[in-house]
Amino acid sequence: MLASEIFGGFNAYCVKTTDQRLKCWGVNTNGQLGLGDTINRGGAANTMGDLLPFVNVGTGRTASQVTMGRSSTCAILDNGVLKCWGSGLFGENFLGTNNYLGNSPSTVGDNIPVVNLGTGRTVVSISGNMGAVSGGVGNGGYCAVLDNGKLKCWGPSNGTQSTGYGDTLIRGPTTGSAGDNLPYVNVGTGRTVKSVFAPDHTCAILDTGQLKCWGDGTSGVLAQGDTLWRGNAPNTMGDSLPAINLGTNLSL
């Protein structure tokens, strides 16, 4: 079996094989490997090779893109829908509940619900957030670019305001924050997003080629020449969020 693409998480990996199937190994305490149990894989000889099961994402379905948070995993399937499994403590699975998925035989495959990011919407790309650990439990969230070029993010703010809604609320564990009830992230008037990267803080490349980042700016990672946080207050997103200066006439 040969690998075509690999995706990394917090002490875990998933690889897409050349026949478009998925195998995952590493830490599995929250079912983030999607194998219907909480058994770690890779630390013993009898957990790899042919003994490592393929991840069941649904009958006849394959995964086109995978991203891993701290304690959960999300995959865009070949039909454009999104499924997530693992810890749901902070709404990472975005089902309007705190339910965990992938940790028992009844929560894999066709039993993994499709994530609802809005009526008629499909997901183009997604990036997971490693987040931080609270009480020993991972709490990373996700950001997804939709087919209309808009951005939605969910899960906890991780103390870094990486969801970009101008507040510090957790989104996903209640039905009131899912589906059409989840607003788009405001990255600027009339602007759309080409791609997003959200391993801890969040950065998005806009349709103009400009780059905007938000979250905890303490270490200067937001590249604004200061250490301010952005995304945690209403006046720090949208047109108020400056594009990063990459140099004269430079864009992405």
C-alpha positions as YAML, in Angstrom:
chain: A
units: angstrom
residues:
- id: 1
  name: MET
  ca: [0.00, 0.00, 0.00]
- id: 2
  name: LEU
  ca: [1.50, 3.34, -1.10]
- id: 3
  name: ALA
  ca: [0.88, 6.80, 0.33]
- id: 4
  name: SER
  ca: [-0.19, 9.81, -1.73]
- id: 5
  name: GLU
  ca: [-0.70, 12.44, 0.97]
- id: 6
  name: ILE
  ca: [-0.15, 12.77, 4.72]
- id: 7
  name: PHE
  ca: [-1.86, 14.91, 7.35]
- id: 8
  name: GLY
  ca: [-0.53, 15.60, 10.84]
- id: 9
  name: GLY
  ca: [-2.26, 16.31, 14.13]
- id: 10
  name: PHE
  ca: [-1.34, 16.36, 17.80]
- id: 11
  name: ASN
  ca: [0.63, 13.11, 18.25]
- id: 12
  name: ALA
  ca: [-1.32, 11.50, 15.41]
- id: 13
  name: TYR
  ca: [-1.16, 11.18, 11.63]
- id: 14
  name: CYS
  ca: [-3.48, 10.22, 8.80]
- id: 15
  name: VAL
  ca: [-2.30, 9.12, 5.36]
- id: 16
  name: LYS
  ca: [-4.32, 8.94, 2.17]
- id: 17
  name: THR
  ca: [-3.32, 5.94, 0.08]
- id: 18
  name: THR
  ca: [-3.03, 5.86, -3.69]
- id: 19
  name: ASP
  ca: [-6.45, 4.17, -3.88]
- id: 20
  name: GLN
  ca: [-7.96, 7.13, -1.98]
- id: 21
  name: ARG
  ca: [-8.50, 5.32, 1.32]
- id: 22
  name: LEU
  ca: [-7.47, 6.59, 4.73]
- id: 23
  name: LYS
  ca: [-5.32, 5.11, 7.50]
- id: 24
  name: CYS
  ca: [-4.57, 6.89, 10.79]
- id: 25
  name: TRP
  ca: [-2.31, 6.14, 13.76]
- id: 26
  name: GLY
  ca: [-1.03, 7.67, 16.97]
- id: 27
  name: VAL
  ca: [-2.98, 8.95, 19.96]
- id: 28
  name: ASN
  ca: [-6.63, 7.84, 19.89]
- id: 29
  name: THR
  ca: [-7.93, 8.62, 23.37]
- id: 30
  name: ASN
  ca: [-10.90, 10.57, 21.96]
- id: 31
  name: GLY
  ca: [-11.58, 8.44, 18.88]
- id: 32
  name: GLN
  ca: [-9.76, 10.90, 16.63]
- id: 33
  name: LEU
  ca: [-8.36, 8.06, 14.48]
- id: 34
  name: GLY
  ca: [-11.94, 7.18, 13.50]
- id: 35
  name: LEU
  ca: [-11.51, 3.43, 14.08]
- id: 36
  name: GLY
  ca: [-14.47, 2.87, 16.39]
- id: 37
  name: ASP
  ca: [-12.42, 2.62, 19.58]
- id: 38
  name: THR
  ca: [-9.97, 4.55, 21.75]
- id: 39
  name: ILE
  ca: [-6.93, 2.31, 21.26]
- id: 40
  name: ASN
  ca: [-3.69, 4.05, 20.32]
- id: 41
  name: ARG
  ca: [-2.04, 2.72, 17.15]
- id: 42
  name: GLY
  ca: [1.62, 2.55, 16.13]
- id: 43
  name: GLY
  ca: [3.27, 1.70, 19.44]
- id: 44
  name: ALA
  ca: [3.04, -2.06, 18.97]
- id: 45
  name: ALA
  ca: [3.85, -4.29, 16.01]
- id: 46
  name: ASN
  ca: [0.34, -5.72, 15.88]
- id: 47
  name: THR
  ca: [-1.24, -2.29, 15.30]
- id: 48
  name: MET
  ca: [0.29, -1.44, 11.93]
- id: 49
  name: GLY
  ca: [0.49, -2.91, 8.44]
- id: 50
  name: ASP
  ca: [-2.50, -5.00, 7.40]
- id: 51
  name: LEU
  ca: [-3.62, -4.93, 11.05]
- id: 52
  name: LEU
  ca: [-4.22, -1.17, 10.89]
- id: 53
  name: PRO
  ca: [-7.82, -0.76, 9.62]
- id: 54
  name: PHE
  ca: [-8.87, 1.76, 7.04]
- id: 55
  name: VAL
  ca: [-10.97, 4.62, 8.37]
- id: 56
  name: ASN
  ca: [-14.62, 4.14, 7.47]
- id: 57
  name: VAL
  ca: [-15.98, 7.51, 6.34]
- id: 58
  name: GLY
  ca: [-19.15, 6.09, 4.78]
- id: 59
  name: THR
  ca: [-20.31, 3.52, 2.25]
- id: 60
  name: GLY
  ca: [-18.56, 4.10, -1.08]
- id: 61
  name: ARG
  ca: [-17.03, 7.35, 0.13]
- id: 62
  name: THR
  ca: [-13.38, 8.44, 0.13]
- id: 63
  name: ALA
  ca: [-11.60, 11.39, 1.73]
- id: 64
  name: SER
  ca: [-10.28, 14.11, -0.57]
- id: 65
  name: GLN
  ca: [-8.79, 16.31, 2.19]
- id: 66
  name: VAL
  ca: [-8.08, 15.70, 5.86]
- id: 67
  name: THR
  ca: [-7.11, 17.99, 8.72]
- id: 68
  name: MET
  ca: [-6.49, 17.16, 12.36]
- id: 69
  name: GLY
  ca: [-7.07, 19.22, 15.46]
- id: 70
  name: ARG
  ca: [-5.75, 18.43, 18.90]
- id: 71
  name: SER
  ca: [-8.28, 15.69, 19.70]
- id: 72
  name: SER
  ca: [-10.44, 15.42, 16.58]
- id: 73
  name: THR
  ca: [-10.24, 14.96, 12.81]
- id: 74
  name: CYS
  ca: [-12.24, 16.39, 9.90]
- id: 75
  name: ALA
  ca: [-12.37, 15.13, 6.31]
- id: 76
  name: ILE
  ca: [-13.83, 16.59, 3.15]
- id: 77
  name: LEU
  ca: [-15.24, 13.60, 1.26]
- id: 78
  name: ASP
  ca: [-15.23, 13.00, -2.49]
- id: 79
  name: ASN
  ca: [-18.83, 14.26, -2.72]
- id: 80
  name: GLY
  ca: [-17.93, 17.61, -1.10]
- id: 81
  name: VAL
  ca: [-19.51, 16.99, 2.30]
- id: 82
  name: LEU
  ca: [-17.64, 17.35, 5.58]
- id: 83
  name: LYS
  ca: [-17.44, 14.81, 8.39]
- id: 84
  name: CYS
  ca: [-15.65, 15.20, 11.72]
- id: 85
  name: TRP
  ca: [-14.93, 12.75, 14.51]
- id: 86
  name: GLY
  ca: [-13.13, 12.55, 17.83]
- id: 87
  name: SER
  ca: [-13.67, 14.91, 20.75]
- id: 88
  name: GLY
  ca: [-16.85, 16.93, 20.65]
- id: 89
  name: LEU
  ca: [-16.39, 18.50, 24.07]
- id: 90
  name: PHE
  ca: [-16.14, 22.02, 22.68]
- id: 91
  name: GLY
  ca: [-18.23, 21.48, 19.55]
- id: 92
  name: GLU
  ca: [-15.33, 20.36, 17.35]
- id: 93
  name: ASN
  ca: [-17.59, 17.92, 15.48]
- id: 94
  name: PHE
  ca: [-19.99, 20.83, 14.88]
- id: 95
  name: LEU
  ca: [-23.21, 18.89, 15.38]
- id: 96
  name: GLY
  ca: [-24.82, 21.19, 17.92]
- id: 97
  name: THR
  ca: [-23.89, 18.74, 20.70]
- id: 98
  name: ASN
  ca: [-20.90, 17.73, 22.81]
- id: 99
  name: ASN
  ca: [-21.01, 14.14, 21.50]
- id: 100
  name: TYR
  ca: [-17.82, 12.26, 20.69]
- id: 101
  name: LEU
  ca: [-17.61, 10.31, 17.41]
- id: 102
  name: GLY
  ca: [-15.24, 7.64, 16.14]
- id: 103
  name: ASN
  ca: [-14.73, 6.19, 19.60]
- id: 104
  name: SER
  ca: [-17.19, 3.29, 19.27]
- id: 105
  name: PRO
  ca: [-18.34, 1.00, 16.43]
- id: 106
  name: SER
  ca: [-21.68, 2.80, 16.24]
- id: 107
  name: THR
  ca: [-20.07, 6.21, 15.60]
- id: 108
  name: VAL
  ca: [-18.10, 5.55, 12.41]
- id: 109
  name: GLY
  ca: [-18.90, 5.28, 8.70]
- id: 110
  name: ASP
  ca: [-22.48, 6.07, 7.72]
- id: 111
  name: ASN
  ca: [-23.18, 6.87, 11.39]
- id: 112
  name: ILE
  ca: [-20.94, 9.94, 11.27]
- id: 113
  name: PRO
  ca: [-23.33, 12.81, 10.53]
- id: 114
  name: VAL
  ca: [-22.52, 15.31, 7.79]
- id: 115
  name: VAL
  ca: [-21.44, 18.69, 9.17]
- id: 116
  name: ASN
  ca: [-23.96, 21.40, 8.31]
- id: 117
  name: LEU
  ca: [-22.21, 24.67, 7.47]
- id: 118
  name: GLY
  ca: [-25.25, 26.24, 5.84]
- id: 119
  name: THR
  ca: [-28.05, 25.42, 3.42]
- id: 120
  name: GLY
  ca: [-26.67, 24.23, 0.09]
- id: 121
  name: ARG
  ca: [-23.06, 24.88, 1.07]
- id: 122
  name: THR
  ca: [-20.12, 22.55, 0.48]
- id: 123
  name: VAL
  ca: [-16.55, 22.77, 1.77]
- id: 124
  name: VAL
  ca: [-13.60, 23.58, -0.50]
- id: 125
  name: SER
  ca: [-10.79, 23.46, 2.08]
- id: 126
  name: ILE
  ca: [-10.38, 23.14, 5.83]
- id: 127
  name: SER
  ca: [-7.70, 23.68, 8.44]
- id: 128
  name: GLY
  ca: [-7.58, 22.35, 12.00]
- id: 129
  name: ASN
  ca: [-6.44, 24.16, 15.11]
- id: 130
  name: MET
  ca: [-4.16, 22.40, 17.61]
- id: 131
  name: GLY
  ca: [-5.38, 24.70, 20.36]
- id: 132
  name: ALA
  ca: [-4.35, 24.19, 23.94]
- id: 133
  name: VAL
  ca: [-5.11, 21.69, 26.65]
- id: 134
  name: SER
  ca: [-7.63, 22.51, 29.38]
- id: 135
  name: GLY
  ca: [-7.81, 20.01, 32.20]
- id: 136
  name: GLY
  ca: [-6.01, 17.47, 30.05]
- id: 137
  name: VAL
  ca: [-8.59, 17.74, 27.25]
- id: 138
  name: GLY
  ca: [-7.73, 19.10, 23.83]
- id: 139
  name: ASN
  ca: [-9.85, 21.93, 22.52]
- id: 140
  name: GLY
  ca: [-8.77, 22.76, 18.98]
- id: 141
  name: GLY
  ca: [-11.29, 24.10, 16.45]
- id: 142
  name: TYR
  ca: [-11.56, 24.37, 12.66]
- id: 143
  name: CYS
  ca: [-11.90, 26.93, 9.86]
- id: 144
  name: ALA
  ca: [-13.43, 26.01, 6.49]
- id: 145
  name: VAL
  ca: [-13.55, 27.82, 3.15]
- id: 146
  name: LEU
  ca: [-16.94, 27.20, 1.52]
- id: 147
  name: ASP
  ca: [-17.87, 26.95, -2.15]
- id: 148
  name: ASN
  ca: [-18.98, 30.60, -2.14]
- id: 149
  name: GLY
  ca: [-15.54, 31.75, -0.98]
- id: 150
  name: LYS
  ca: [-16.79, 32.60, 2.49]
- id: 151
  name: LEU
  ca: [-15.13, 31.45, 5.72]
- id: 152
  name: LYS
  ca: [-16.67, 29.79, 8.76]
- id: 153
  name: CYS
  ca: [-14.85, 28.76, 11.95]
- id: 154
  name: TRP
  ca: [-16.04, 26.77, 14.95]
- id: 155
  name: GLY
  ca: [-14.93, 25.21, 18.19]
- id: 156
  name: PRO
  ca: [-13.37, 27.11, 21.08]
- id: 157
  name: SER
  ca: [-11.43, 30.32, 20.81]
- id: 158
  name: ASN
  ca: [-8.55, 28.47, 22.50]
- id: 159
  name: GLY
  ca: [-7.73, 31.64, 24.37]
- id: 160
  name: THR
  ca: [-6.35, 33.01, 21.10]
- id: 161
  name: GLN
  ca: [-9.57, 34.28, 19.45]
- id: 162
  name: SER
  ca: [-8.65, 32.28, 16.35]
- id: 163
  name: THR
  ca: [-12.28, 31.86, 15.26]
- id: 164
  name: GLY
  ca: [-12.38, 35.53, 14.27]
- id: 165
  name: TYR
  ca: [-15.91, 36.50, 15.30]
- id: 166
  name: GLY
  ca: [-14.92, 39.49, 17.37]
- id: 167
  name: ASP
  ca: [-15.58, 37.70, 20.67]
- id: 168
  name: THR
  ca: [-14.38, 34.76, 22.76]
- id: 169
  name: LEU
  ca: [-17.43, 32.49, 22.46]
- id: 170
  name: ILE
  ca: [-17.31, 28.75, 21.76]
- id: 171
  name: ARG
  ca: [-19.27, 27.76, 18.65]
- id: 172
  name: GLY
  ca: [-20.51, 24.27, 17.79]
- id: 173
  name: PRO
  ca: [-21.69, 22.56, 20.98]
- id: 174
  name: THR
  ca: [-25.23, 24.01, 20.73]
- id: 175
  name: THR
  ca: [-27.71, 23.95, 17.85]
- id: 176
  name: GLY
  ca: [-27.93, 27.74, 18.01]
- id: 177
  name: SER
  ca: [-24.37, 28.04, 16.72]
- id: 178
  name: ALA
  ca: [-24.50, 25.47, 13.91]
- id: 179
  name: GLY
  ca: [-25.55, 25.50, 10.24]
- id: 180
  name: ASP
  ca: [-27.04, 28.75, 8.97]
- id: 181
  name: ASN
  ca: [-26.79, 30.12, 12.50]
- id: 182
  name: LEU
  ca: [-23.00, 30.25, 12.25]
- id: 183
  name: PRO
  ca: [-22.04, 33.58, 10.68]
- id: 184
  name: TYR
  ca: [-19.32, 34.06, 8.12]
- id: 185
  name: VAL
  ca: [-16.02, 35.41, 9.37]
- id: 186
  name: ASN
  ca: [-15.75, 39.04, 8.28]
- id: 187
  name: VAL
  ca: [-12.42, 39.46, 6.49]
- id: 188
  name: GLY
  ca: [-13.36, 42.74, 4.79]
- id: 189
  name: THR
  ca: [-16.11, 44.34, 2.70]
- id: 190
  name: GLY
  ca: [-16.72, 42.30, -0.45]
- id: 191
  name: ARG
  ca: [-13.77, 40.03, 0.24]
- id: 192
  name: THR
  ca: [-13.68, 36.25, -0.11]
- id: 193
  name: VAL
  ca: [-11.11, 33.68, 0.97]
- id: 194
  name: LYS
  ca: [-8.93, 31.54, -1.29]
- id: 195
  name: SER
  ca: [-7.33, 29.46, 1.46]
- id: 196
  name: VAL
  ca: [-7.02, 29.30, 5.24]
- id: 197
  name: PHE
  ca: [-4.38, 27.99, 7.62]
- id: 198
  name: ALA
  ca: [-5.29, 27.72, 11.29]
- id: 199
  name: PRO
  ca: [-2.85, 25.56, 13.28]
- id: 200
  name: ASP
  ca: [-3.16, 27.89, 16.27]
- id: 201
  name: HIS
  ca: [-3.70, 31.47, 15.13]
- id: 202
  name: THR
  ca: [-5.60, 31.86, 11.85]
- id: 203
  name: CYS
  ca: [-4.38, 33.28, 8.53]
- id: 204
  name: ALA
  ca: [-6.39, 33.62, 5.33]
- id: 205
  name: ILE
  ca: [-5.35, 34.48, 1.79]
- id: 206
  name: LEU
  ca: [-8.04, 36.71, 0.29]
- id: 207
  name: ASP
  ca: [-9.29, 36.92, -3.29]
- id: 208
  name: THR
  ca: [-7.11, 40.02, -3.70]
- id: 209
  name: GLY
  ca: [-3.97, 38.06, -2.80]
- id: 210
  name: GLN
  ca: [-3.71, 39.90, 0.50]
- id: 211
  name: LEU
  ca: [-2.97, 38.01, 3.70]
- id: 212
  name: LYS
  ca: [-4.85, 38.64, 6.93]
- id: 213
  name: CYS
  ca: [-4.19, 36.95, 10.29]
- id: 214
  name: TRP
  ca: [-5.95, 37.08, 13.64]
- id: 215
  name: GLY
  ca: [-5.71, 35.63, 17.12]
- id: 216
  name: ASP
  ca: [-3.20, 36.06, 19.94]
- id: 217
  name: GLY
  ca: [-0.62, 38.60, 18.79]
- id: 218
  name: THR
  ca: [1.53, 38.48, 21.90]
- id: 219
  name: SER
  ca: [4.56, 37.00, 20.13]
- id: 220
  name: GLY
  ca: [4.17, 39.20, 17.06]
- id: 221
  name: VAL
  ca: [2.92, 36.28, 14.96]
- id: 222
  name: LEU
  ca: [0.21, 38.45, 13.40]
- id: 223
  name: ALA
  ca: [2.99, 40.47, 11.73]
- id: 224
  name: GLN
  ca: [1.52, 43.90, 12.38]
- id: 225
  name: GLY
  ca: [4.53, 45.43, 14.08]
- id: 226
  name: ASP
  ca: [2.88, 45.10, 17.48]
- id: 227
  name: THR
  ca: [1.76, 42.46, 19.95]
- id: 228
  name: LEU
  ca: [-1.96, 43.24, 19.96]
- id: 229
  name: TRP
  ca: [-4.64, 40.54, 19.82]
- id: 230
  name: ARG
  ca: [-7.06, 40.65, 16.92]
- id: 231
  name: GLY
  ca: [-10.35, 38.82, 16.51]
- id: 232
  name: ASN
  ca: [-11.41, 39.15, 20.15]
- id: 233
  name: ALA
  ca: [-13.39, 42.38, 19.79]
- id: 234
  name: PRO
  ca: [-15.84, 43.69, 17.14]
- id: 235
  name: ASN
  ca: [-13.51, 46.43, 15.93]
- id: 236
  name: THR
  ca: [-10.61, 44.08, 15.20]
- id: 237
  name: MET
  ca: [-12.00, 42.15, 12.21]
- id: 238
  name: GLY
  ca: [-13.34, 43.03, 8.76]
- id: 239
  name: ASP
  ca: [-12.02, 46.25, 7.27]
- id: 240
  name: SER
  ca: [-10.43, 47.05, 10.64]
- id: 241
  name: LEU
  ca: [-8.10, 44.07, 10.30]
- id: 242
  name: PRO
  ca: [-5.03, 45.21, 8.35]
- id: 243
  name: ALA
  ca: [-3.51, 43.08, 5.63]
- id: 244
  name: ILE
  ca: [0.04, 41.95, 6.36]
- id: 245
  name: ASN
  ca: [2.72, 44.00, 4.61]
- id: 246
  name: LEU
  ca: [4.81, 41.49, 2.66]
- id: 247
  name: GLY
  ca: [6.73, 44.12, 0.75]
- id: 248
  name: THR
  ca: [6.16, 46.49, -2.15]
- id: 249
  name: ASN
  ca: [3.81, 45.05, -4.80]
- id: 250
  name: LEU
  ca: [3.88, 41.61, -3.18]
- id: 251
  name: SER
  ca: [0.78, 39.44, -2.67]
- id: 252
  name: LEU
  ca: [-0.08, 35.76, -2.52]
...
